[in-house]
Amino acid sequence: IFLQQDVIAGFLYAILILVVFHPVVDLIDNFNLTYKYAPLIIIRTAFEMTAVEKIEEQLASLRIAKRSTLSKEPAYLLDIDVSKPAQSESSRFVAVSCSNKSIRVYNRETLNFLREYSSHPGILNGVRFAHACDSVVFSACSDGTVKCWDIRLATQKAVQVFSGYPSNVFISFDISCNDLIICAGTEKVDKDTFLVFWDARGITNCASGTKEPLGVYSESHNDDITKICFHPIEPNLVVSGSTDGLVNVFDINEDNEDDALISTCNSDSSVSFIGWSGKDYKQVYCLTHDEGFCWWDIAQLDTEEPITLLHVLDVRDAVCVGNDSLHYLVGGLYHEKADKLFLIGGMSTGSIHLMSCSTDGLSLLGTLCGGHSATVRSFCWNLTDESLLTGGEDAQLLLWKPGAVERSLAKKASMKIASSVQKRVRVHNSSLKSRKK
């Protein structure tokens, strides 16, 4: 009897194996592969799905952990960066570029205010921490300089100044991943638009003084250079975006601008945001001021394959957000672990939409509600702890973490101030409604 039961169980098990694995076996036969690879293919697919789903779950569980206290002089929070972790330590500081021509520095975990740096009468554009020293922070300025501050020092003055040429008005900048080169983009003055470069060596010591440019690129754009972004792991690569609609990729190791220009991609609209994505960061994407999205694969430049992965003329019409609306785009982030590109958009009332990107299109991942009371202008995603920092026109800086519980749930009132910074808009909020397909 026991023998018969074993035979029957074995027979049923064999049938189950054939039913489950038969399609895989046929597929393997078609590609002249051996059966032993079938389990590997299945396990790998399951692992990839789990990685993406885990990231999406973390994003879907984002809640407000901290709010900064409202400052005496409220201002729009236009750009955010976090200090890079020193060795095994976590990020210690957050720097925010504000519409009142200042940079504010906060404690990363508590959002307690630490320092403020002003550049009156010039306007500060963008904020970046050095990669090798988490106490050194930079910003481009409309007076034709890039200024460097050291949080360790009591002085409110810039410890180092990178000066441009007399007509330069800088509206964008970035620093290479090895802290060797700073690049800033100018507004168009007469018929001239420049990418200006400096040697940034020695910034971690912050020797006081002024540095002159190494040189400029002047032929590749013909209008305001709105964004600059160095490659995350290759310090010689930099991408620039402009109101002329062009997104240019350069290899600055080349001797001249013509040889340095690797690729020119046309977004057909004014560029508001650019970034790198994909494995080894061989893809480039951009957002436009009329809420468009473009995505290119630079690795295909020397092939006959098209480099355009996706082009969406108006994301507001392409993404279904249910009963809510998508009013604008804020920016994007490539997540290495999930090998996935995400976009952030929002509503003028304060909600934020998280979107997932693929070559098939864009899809809503979820919506954050209850945080900001006005348009969100800036964000910074920390992949170390999957946290999100956001800043808006309500003068609030919010820290979101997966599963966090905010002690005070009092929502701040909207702040309406007269400002000439109405060129771009963004928004935000607290709990996340995860949407099932």
VMD Tcl script that draws the C-alpha trace (Angstrom):
set ca {
  {0.00 0.00 0.00}
  {2.77 2.38 0.91}
  {4.58 1.52 -2.31}
  {1.46 2.27 -4.36}
  {1.08 5.61 -2.58}
  {4.70 6.51 -3.39}
  {4.25 5.58 -7.06}
  {1.05 7.64 -7.33}
  {2.67 10.62 -5.56}
  {5.68 10.39 -7.84}
  {3.44 10.21 -10.91}
  {1.48 13.30 -9.82}
  {4.69 15.16 -9.05}
  {6.04 14.35 -12.52}
  {2.87 15.69 -14.14}
  {3.13 18.88 -12.05}
  {6.73 19.40 -13.14}
  {5.80 18.95 -16.82}
  {2.87 21.37 -16.57}
  {4.87 24.07 -14.77}
  {8.14 23.77 -16.65}
  {6.96 22.61 -20.09}
  {6.69 26.13 -21.55}
  {10.14 26.94 -20.23}
  {11.54 23.73 -21.70}
  {10.02 24.54 -25.10}
  {11.46 28.04 -24.91}
  {14.87 26.69 -24.06}
  {14.68 24.19 -26.95}
  {13.94 27.04 -29.34}
  {17.15 28.76 -28.29}
  {19.21 25.54 -28.29}
  {19.87 25.77 -24.57}
  {20.08 22.91 -22.12}
  {17.37 22.20 -19.55}
  {19.67 22.90 -16.63}
  {19.34 26.67 -17.16}
  {15.54 26.73 -16.71}
  {15.58 27.10 -12.90}
  {18.21 29.86 -13.21}
  {16.01 31.85 -15.62}
  {12.97 31.51 -13.34}
  {14.90 32.45 -10.18}
  {16.47 35.48 -11.85}
  {13.12 36.77 -13.10}
  {11.60 36.34 -9.65}
  {14.53 38.23 -8.07}
  {14.21 41.17 -10.47}
  {10.48 41.44 -9.85}
  {11.06 41.35 -6.09}
  {13.64 44.15 -6.26}
  {11.31 46.47 -8.18}
  {8.31 45.61 -6.04}
  {10.30 46.25 -2.85}
  {11.30 49.72 -4.02}
  {7.74 50.51 -5.06}
  {6.44 49.37 -1.66}
  {8.95 51.62 0.08}
  {7.85 54.57 -2.01}
  {4.22 53.72 -1.37}
  {4.81 53.77 2.40}
  {6.47 57.21 2.55}
  {5.16 59.32 5.42}
  {6.24 62.63 6.93}
  {8.96 62.11 9.55}
  {10.05 65.73 10.16}
  {9.15 69.31 9.25}
  {11.46 72.29 9.44}
  {10.31 75.22 11.54}
  {9.09 78.23 9.55}
  {11.85 80.86 9.31}
  {11.41 84.55 10.17}
  {11.76 85.38 6.47}
  {9.68 82.81 4.55}
  {10.85 81.99 1.04}
  {10.27 79.49 -1.73}
  {12.59 76.47 -1.45}
  {13.96 76.13 -4.98}
  {16.69 73.47 -4.79}
  {17.81 70.84 -2.26}
  {20.96 68.75 -1.82}
  {22.18 66.46 0.97}
  {25.79 66.07 2.01}
  {27.53 62.94 0.78}
  {28.21 60.35 3.54}
  {31.78 60.39 4.84}
  {32.95 56.76 4.78}
  {30.42 54.73 6.81}
  {28.67 57.76 8.28}
  {25.28 58.91 7.07}
  {24.58 62.31 5.54}
  {24.74 65.05 8.16}
  {23.48 68.16 6.36}
  {20.79 69.45 4.03}
  {21.32 72.63 2.00}
  {18.42 74.55 0.45}
  {18.55 77.33 -2.13}
  {15.84 79.92 -1.41}
  {14.07 82.65 -3.36}
  {15.30 85.32 -0.89}
  {18.84 85.00 -2.33}
  {20.14 82.76 0.44}
  {21.24 79.20 1.18}
  {20.00 77.58 4.38}
  {21.68 74.58 5.99}
  {19.80 72.11 8.22}
  {20.62 69.00 10.23}
  {19.83 66.00 8.05}
  {17.86 63.99 10.64}
  {16.18 66.66 12.78}
  {15.79 69.44 10.15}
  {17.02 71.90 12.79}
  {18.30 75.13 11.23}
  {22.12 75.50 11.38}
  {23.44 78.22 9.03}
  {22.38 80.73 6.40}
  {24.52 82.22 3.63}
  {23.44 85.25 1.64}
  {24.66 86.61 -1.68}
  {22.82 89.94 -1.94}
  {22.36 91.57 -4.36}
  {23.04 88.53 -6.55}
  {20.56 85.64 -6.94}
  {21.75 82.17 -5.95}
  {20.86 79.36 -8.37}
  {21.19 75.72 -7.33}
  {23.04 74.16 -4.41}
  {25.54 71.26 -4.31}
  {27.71 69.63 -1.67}
  {31.25 68.52 -2.47}
  {31.56 64.74 -2.79}
  {34.72 64.31 -0.70}
  {33.88 66.77 2.09}
  {30.36 66.94 3.51}
  {30.86 70.40 5.02}
  {31.60 72.21 1.75}
  {28.63 73.58 -0.20}
  {28.40 75.55 -3.49}
  {25.94 77.71 -5.38}
  {25.99 79.57 -8.70}
  {25.25 83.28 -8.54}
  {23.82 85.82 -10.97}
  {26.84 88.09 -10.30}
  {28.98 85.81 -12.48}
  {30.49 83.67 -9.74}
  {30.19 80.24 -8.14}
  {30.57 80.61 -4.40}
  {31.83 78.04 -1.89}
  {30.97 77.97 1.83}
  {32.39 75.83 4.64}
  {29.83 74.84 7.30}
  {32.63 74.16 9.79}
  {33.54 77.86 9.93}
  {31.70 80.63 11.75}
  {32.07 83.10 8.88}
  {29.08 83.93 6.69}
  {31.34 84.85 3.77}
  {32.23 82.56 0.89}
  {35.58 80.91 1.56}
  {36.28 80.51 -2.13}
  {34.93 82.26 -5.22}
  {35.08 80.96 -8.80}
  {34.74 84.03 -10.99}
  {33.45 84.09 -14.56}
  {33.76 86.71 -17.27}
  {32.23 90.22 -16.88}
  {29.01 89.53 -18.83}
  {28.31 86.12 -17.24}
  {25.04 85.57 -15.37}
  {25.07 82.02 -14.01}
  {21.72 80.22 -13.70}
  {22.91 76.58 -13.47}
  {25.97 74.62 -12.36}
  {27.32 71.28 -11.14}
  {30.54 69.75 -9.82}
  {32.12 66.54 -11.14}
  {31.90 63.34 -9.07}
  {35.62 63.55 -8.22}
  {35.38 67.24 -7.20}
  {37.93 68.26 -9.86}
  {35.82 70.38 -12.23}
  {33.02 72.91 -11.73}
  {30.85 73.84 -14.71}
  {28.32 76.70 -14.79}
  {25.81 77.73 -17.47}
  {24.90 81.31 -18.33}
  {21.88 83.27 -19.41}
  {21.98 84.50 -22.99}
  {23.56 87.96 -23.13}
  {23.38 89.59 -26.56}
  {24.07 86.53 -28.71}
  {26.38 84.73 -26.29}
  {25.71 81.67 -24.11}
  {28.54 79.91 -22.26}
  {29.46 76.79 -20.35}
  {32.26 77.97 -18.06}
  {34.75 75.55 -16.42}
  {37.02 75.85 -13.37}
  {39.65 73.71 -11.70}
  {38.08 72.88 -8.32}
  {41.06 71.10 -6.78}
  {41.74 72.20 -3.22}
  {38.11 72.91 -2.31}
  {38.17 70.42 0.56}
  {40.82 72.59 2.19}
  {38.88 75.74 1.24}
  {41.88 77.95 0.74}
  {40.39 81.42 0.59}
  {40.66 83.25 -2.72}
  {39.30 83.67 -6.23}
  {39.81 81.28 -9.13}
  {39.70 82.18 -12.82}
  {38.07 79.92 -15.45}
  {39.93 77.17 -17.27}
  {37.92 77.94 -20.40}
  {34.45 77.94 -21.96}
  {32.22 76.19 -24.50}
  {30.33 78.78 -26.54}
  {29.01 77.13 -29.72}
  {26.76 74.27 -28.60}
  {23.79 76.24 -27.19}
  {22.15 79.43 -28.45}
  {19.92 80.25 -25.47}
  {19.87 80.17 -21.64}
  {21.58 77.05 -20.22}
  {19.04 76.01 -17.59}
  {20.58 72.76 -16.30}
  {23.99 71.07 -15.99}
  {24.57 67.55 -14.68}
  {27.87 65.68 -14.41}
  {27.89 61.90 -14.86}
  {27.56 60.07 -11.49}
  {30.61 57.83 -12.01}
  {32.56 59.20 -15.02}
  {33.92 62.66 -14.12}
  {34.75 63.57 -17.73}
  {31.12 63.38 -18.91}
  {28.64 66.23 -18.49}
  {25.19 66.91 -19.95}
  {23.65 70.36 -20.41}
  {20.10 71.48 -21.18}
  {18.85 74.79 -22.54}
  {15.77 76.78 -23.42}
  {16.83 76.17 -27.04}
  {15.50 72.61 -26.55}
  {18.89 70.94 -26.94}
  {20.38 68.41 -24.52}
  {24.13 68.10 -25.17}
  {26.51 65.43 -23.85}
  {30.20 66.36 -23.62}
  {33.46 64.54 -22.91}
  {35.52 67.34 -21.38}
  {38.74 65.32 -21.69}
  {38.80 66.28 -25.37}
  {40.89 69.25 -26.47}
  {38.16 71.43 -27.98}
  {34.40 71.91 -27.94}
  {33.75 70.28 -31.33}
  {35.52 67.07 -30.33}
  {34.02 67.15 -26.84}
  {30.42 67.18 -28.09}
  {29.39 63.49 -28.09}
  {25.68 63.87 -28.71}
  {22.99 66.47 -29.31}
  {19.42 65.43 -28.49}
  {16.44 67.68 -29.27}
  {13.59 67.84 -26.78}
  {11.63 70.26 -28.99}
  {10.98 72.44 -25.93}
  {12.66 74.45 -23.18}
  {14.56 72.12 -20.82}
  {13.75 72.34 -17.09}
  {15.48 69.23 -15.68}
  {18.08 66.70 -16.86}
  {19.58 63.51 -15.42}
  {21.41 60.25 -16.10}
  {19.84 56.79 -15.90}
  {20.19 53.14 -16.94}
  {22.88 50.56 -16.25}
  {26.26 52.31 -15.91}
  {24.29 55.54 -16.49}
  {24.41 55.36 -20.29}
  {21.00 57.00 -20.71}
  {20.00 60.66 -20.50}
  {16.53 62.09 -19.83}
  {15.02 65.54 -19.56}
  {11.84 67.32 -18.48}
  {10.60 70.46 -20.20}
  {8.93 73.65 -19.01}
  {5.70 72.63 -20.76}
  {5.71 69.31 -18.83}
  {7.16 67.10 -21.56}
  {9.50 64.13 -21.05}
  {12.32 62.79 -23.26}
  {14.53 59.74 -22.70}
  {17.55 58.74 -24.80}
  {20.03 55.83 -24.85}
  {23.48 57.29 -25.54}
  {24.94 53.76 -25.77}
  {23.16 53.40 -29.14}
  {24.99 56.32 -30.76}
  {27.38 54.10 -32.73}
  {24.68 51.62 -33.77}
  {21.80 51.71 -36.21}
  {19.29 51.46 -33.35}
  {17.26 54.59 -32.51}
  {18.50 56.39 -29.40}
  {15.06 57.70 -28.35}
  {13.55 55.43 -25.70}
  {10.47 57.55 -24.98}
  {9.14 60.99 -25.92}
  {6.02 62.29 -24.19}
  {4.86 65.71 -25.38}
  {2.71 66.40 -22.29}
  {2.89 64.09 -19.28}
  {-0.29 65.66 -17.86}
  {-2.26 64.05 -20.69}
  {-0.32 60.77 -20.73}
  {-0.61 59.70 -17.08}
  {-3.94 58.76 -15.55}
  {-4.12 59.89 -11.91}
  {-7.74 58.96 -11.21}
  {-9.79 61.70 -9.57}
  {-6.73 63.91 -9.04}
  {-4.81 66.00 -11.55}
  {-1.19 66.29 -12.60}
  {-0.33 69.96 -12.95}
  {3.46 69.89 -13.39}
  {6.70 67.88 -13.19}
  {9.38 68.47 -10.56}
  {12.19 66.10 -11.58}
  {13.37 62.51 -11.86}
  {15.57 59.90 -10.21}
  {17.17 56.70 -11.44}
  {17.11 53.96 -8.78}
  {20.14 51.68 -9.19}
  {18.82 48.75 -7.12}
  {15.58 48.52 -9.07}
  {17.18 49.62 -12.37}
  {14.19 51.93 -12.70}
  {13.62 55.57 -13.58}
  {11.02 57.46 -11.54}
  {9.49 60.91 -12.05}
  {7.97 63.27 -9.50}
  {5.09 65.59 -10.37}
  {2.38 67.32 -8.43}
  {-0.68 69.48 -8.01}
  {-0.88 73.17 -7.20}
  {-2.77 72.23 -4.02}
  {0.14 70.29 -2.55}
  {-0.21 66.63 -3.59}
  {2.72 64.79 -5.15}
  {2.50 62.06 -7.78}
  {5.21 59.39 -8.08}
  {5.49 57.89 -11.56}
  {7.34 54.89 -12.95}
  {9.01 55.06 -16.38}
  {9.43 52.36 -19.00}
  {9.85 52.34 -22.76}
  {6.11 51.55 -22.95}
  {5.22 54.81 -21.20}
  {4.64 56.36 -17.78}
  {2.40 54.96 -15.03}
  {1.28 56.33 -11.67}
  {2.91 54.62 -8.71}
  {1.15 56.54 -5.97}
  {0.26 59.94 -4.51}
  {1.60 61.69 -1.39}
  {-0.97 63.86 0.34}
  {-1.17 66.04 3.45}
  {2.35 67.51 3.57}
  {2.81 70.75 1.66}
  {0.08 73.34 1.28}
  {1.44 74.87 -1.93}
  {3.44 74.00 -5.02}
  {6.54 71.82 -4.53}
  {9.63 73.24 -6.21}
  {12.40 70.87 -5.17}
  {13.21 67.40 -3.90}
  {16.15 65.18 -3.03}
  {15.94 61.40 -2.84}
  {18.40 59.65 -0.49}
  {18.89 56.09 -1.74}
  {20.78 55.09 1.43}
  {17.66 55.05 3.61}
  {15.02 55.51 0.83}
  {14.00 58.86 2.33}
  {12.68 61.87 0.43}
  {13.21 65.58 1.12}
  {10.85 68.11 -0.43}
  {10.64 71.89 -0.45}
  {7.85 74.13 -1.68}
  {6.29 77.54 -2.03}
  {4.83 77.14 1.46}
  {8.41 77.64 2.79}
  {8.38 74.15 4.31}
  {11.15 71.56 4.17}
  {9.75 68.05 4.74}
  {11.52 64.75 5.39}
  {9.59 61.64 4.29}
  {10.55 58.12 5.36}
  {8.93 54.71 4.75}
  {6.41 54.03 7.52}
  {7.29 57.16 9.52}
  {4.86 58.70 12.02}
  {4.81 62.48 12.40}
  {4.40 63.71 15.98}
  {2.59 66.89 15.00}
  {0.15 66.57 12.13}
  {-0.77 70.24 12.06}
  {-0.75 71.35 8.43}
  {0.83 74.71 7.77}
  {-1.11 77.39 5.94}
  {-0.20 78.33 2.41}
  {2.30 81.15 2.10}
  {1.55 83.67 -0.62}
  {4.38 86.08 -1.33}
  {5.09 88.39 -4.22}
  {7.87 86.83 -6.28}
  {9.39 86.94 -9.75}
  {10.31 83.27 -9.47}
  {7.06 82.05 -11.07}
  {8.84 80.36 -13.96}
  {8.33 76.82 -12.65}
  {5.84 75.25 -10.27}
  {5.78 72.14 -8.05}
  {3.67 70.71 -5.10}
  {3.29 68.22 -2.17}
  {1.56 66.06 0.57}
  {1.57 63.22 3.28}
  {0.03 59.77 3.02}
  {0.53 57.74 -0.09}
  {-2.35 56.19 -2.00}
  {-0.82 53.22 -3.75}
  {-2.63 52.41 -6.96}
  {-3.09 48.84 -8.14}
  {-3.14 48.16 -11.83}
}
mol new
graphics top color blue
foreach p $ca { graphics top sphere $p radius 0.5 }
foreach p [lrange $ca 0 end-1] q [lrange $ca 1 end] { graphics top cylinder $p $q radius 0.2 }
display resetview
